[in-house]
């Protein structure tokens, strides 16, 4: 039995990550070859304004494994992730923030969990190192998701989620904002996906500015959470999108705004 995955797509949602994206791509190329027999890297440029989209194009010219999806308008985290998922072609898909919040070598520990029968492997932060306020916000959010949706995982929002693409293509994702992480996990759980959890050391960003913790992001998450809960109650979440429908979602340009996440 192989100790590597058959093939793996990294998905990096990116907004103004000029100081991070090249390091993340180089790391994924190196570690990805240890994780899987075939590797591709999908960068989703969410209408960046700092030149990181152009840098991503240069990386794609130098590395045939790299492809870049450009949004003409800023679609937030959820929109970027959906575009990346739709573009991914390999058997497994791994979404990680493009500021690389982990030591990528630790991703190797996800492979045995995947090969042991987990169709999805997600990370949880062993140490947060983000300050008391962010830690409290995260604890409250994780408890809310557990109470409202019965989802029992340790860290809903950590940006390390690896899932089989055939499973992913049967999951409906509608969120455009940061509720996308919870929606993906809840929908996977509802579909009977076996989720493995992996403790990872977390490292705060060393370049760029996080746009995921502002009050507008919190308001949007709560609004999308409530809309999602209503859709469950109304029974409108049945059925599934195939990859083609996911692709159509990725092509949509509405609900864009000038500020990311």
Helices and strands as residue ranges (DSSP letters): E 5-14, H 21-35, E 36-45, H 52-62, E 66-70, H 76-87, E 92-96, G 104-107, H 108-115, E 120-125, H 132-149, E 160-164, H 165-168, H 180-190, E 195-200, H 215-233, H 243-251
